[in-house]
Amino acid sequence: MSMSAAPYPALRLLAGCCAGILCGSAALLPLPAWFLLALLSSLLVLSGSIMGVLSRTTFPSLLEAATYMVLVVSVFAFRTGYLLGFEPGDSLLRFAGRELHVYGKVVQGPKQLEHGQRWTMEASQVWHEEQAHDTGGRLQVYLNLPDSAGERVVEIGDMVWVRGTVQPLPEARNPADFDMRAYGRLHGVRSSVYLQGPWLLENHGPDEQPSLRRWFAIPLRHYLEAGLERLLPPGNERQFFRGILLGERDRLDTEVYDLFRNTGTAHVLAVSGLHVGLVVLIVLLPLQRLRQTVPGRWIVLGLVMFLLLLYTMVTGGAPSVRRASIMASVLLAGYTLGREAFPLNSLAVADLIILTINPLELYHPGFLMTNAAAASIIVLIPIWSGRLQEPGDSNWKQRARFLLQGTGVTLAAMVGVAPLVALYFGTFSPVALLANIPVVMLVSGMLYAILPALVCAPFAMFPAQVLADAGWFLARAAIETAAFFSSLPYASINCNPPQEGVVLYYVILVALVISWKLQRWGPALTAIGIALNVHAWGGLFTASRATPAAVEAVRLRQASAYLFPDGTGGCVQFGGDDSPESLTTVRRHCRHVGLRTPEVVIQPGSSDGSVGAGLSPSTFVLEVHDGLFYIIAGHRSCAVVTRLRYFIDEYVPRADVVLYLPHAKFDAESYLALQTWHAAVQPSLFLLDAEAVSGRGGHASQLIQVFAARHERAGLVR
């Protein structure tokens, strides 16, 4: 069996594109160097092309091909570096910390939150101190709403005024937390504003400029929304339909969403290739006869592309919809031109178009997962089908072929996407394969029922209502099926693979596919050997995870928790609260630094000796005085001090670590008192928390940082 890269030119180009994006993100060269390299390589490619035309050479030389690839890499590296590092002079960040009136267009969202809504707007004008300033850049808006389940206050394309204090997007407070600033940078968003209520928002409606969105996409979305409201009763089933048709997954009840997430079937809640395929099918079936002529094929292609563009706008332009729409258009264009289309090459063309528009899409989990699933289906299904259709079919092959027809697509998608789901969401569902079979069938039936119902509703209400009722029943069945599988033992398990492990998984998978195609197992064995060596020896050069410090500070929403490692992988927690969000943050930080979840939690304000979650045999906690704690965890001891007078009176017990949390003021007098105590006692390690007083003015925090920098065996908790 031969295997050639000739039918996949877009795939080769995509490899150079991704390499350039990675190089630009890593800042291997400064932006001017990438620009000069792109300019030089473009001149070489142009001169090589001219020489090829003059010499009538039909095939480029190896040097010309290499130069062309350098051009691709350098162009994408320059564009990526520019998007990540360049801040325009008219950016909203120049007004950071000031109260403004900002005018602009809604370009993403809105998304439903627990206590309001969030959307992204493209700012065009700012009013500050009764003066108008032209501006640019995207702004993330958070709107507090008393009724969080209300209708959307804005739509994509609306022109709005907002009033509030513009701030940079917040960074991650803890190393393992979600970094909103880095995530926003991938979307071109660097600032945010919080609105206390709808009175700080003024919506002027859709942009008056003629556009495809205004004339077609917005009316179509309103038509679909009204149809769902008229045909379906209120409840989770209607929200289910809004999620899979309009991309409003955020409006689905949290408990229902968790049912699908825990069973590995949450992908059915997102608008994806299944929906795009149905749109194409609706157009192609009644126009089959028109496709028999060349002009007819072009008319059908134009109609399909127009409808897919509209549907992409209606659903908010999710990566899965864009990828599937472009891929379907490429396949139909190949058929129209009378040329053979290769699905893997068409997928690469779709990715190239998306990454050319925005190279940072490469880092979006949705982009990676949809491509991993699609590529796995395209590559693995023909391999499995070909193996099972060899001459001399036996009974086991017939049974295997039957099972493959029902589960092959789901299994192939799981092979491709499961590591990414574990990497980004920290879960793996062993029942996903079994759960996907009925859930995907039910969701497909839902779409086949509701789409004709929405088409027929204006002129044939009775059959439309019958179809809608059938769709509602299938939606109810899909939710109940997900609930059944979610209730099974070990339906979802926590799994946090390292990034390098996920990369090695895909390297081995690609090597196995190539070896199967070539019927030579050398590439696969080589890749497996390299992967095992990288896994075994990689720890000598890079740390796979952070190591815990003497004291770990975990920043929570309204306070901080402090973890004291005991030297055996366990720890004692001091402070914090027992809210679910805080508990999740502490557990995530413990996993990041290689600690077990705290078995002992000390709450300074509790009335039962300050111990909030129990004691272990190796832990001893004593509250010496109000605000003075002595902790023994394993073979380590720590004194926690929250009152300055204990230092002045030299009442602090000796310990391996002394932690000072200056919750009151910290001024020059406090500095001198600590300095006197430190010189007299010479502690083994003295740690301070500058953030403990950060809300009381920057001067106190700066004094603490100066003290930690100027004294030996003193430092700041991290």
Secondary structure, DSSP 8 states (H G I E B T S, - for coil): ----STT-HHHHHHHHHHHHHHHHHHTSS-HHHHHHHHHHHHHHHHHHHHHHHHTT--S--HHHHHHHHHHHHHHHHHHHHHHHH---TTBGGGGTTSEEEEEEEEEEEEEEETTEEEEEEEEEEEEETTEEEE-BSEEEEEEE-SSTTS--S--TTEEEEEEEEEEE----SSTTS--HHHHHHHTTEEEEEEESSGGGEEEEEE--S--HIIIIIHHHHHHHHHHHHHHS-SSHHHHHHHHHHH--GGGS-HHHHHHHHHTT-GGGGS--HHHHHHHHHHHHGGGTGGGGSHHHHHHHHHHHHHHHHHHHHHTT--HHHHHHHHHHHHHHHHHHHT----HHHHHHHHHHHHHHH-GGGGG-HHHHHHHHHHHHHHHHHHHHHHHHTSSS--HHHHHHHHHHHHHHHHHHHHHHHHHHHHHHH-EE-TTHHHHHHHHHHHHHHHHHHHHHHHHHTTT-HHHHHHHHHHHHHHHHHHHHHHHHHHTSTTSSEE----HHHHHHHHHHHHHHHHHHHHT--HHHHHHHHHHHHHHHHGGGTS-SS----SSEEEE-SSSEEEEEE-SSS-EEEEE----HHHHHHHHHHHHHHT----SEEE-TT-SSTTBSS---TTEEEEEEETTEEEEEETTEEEEEE--THHHHTT-----SEEEE---S---HHHHHHHHHHHHHH--S-EEE-GGGGGGG-HHHHHHHHHHHHHSTTEEE--
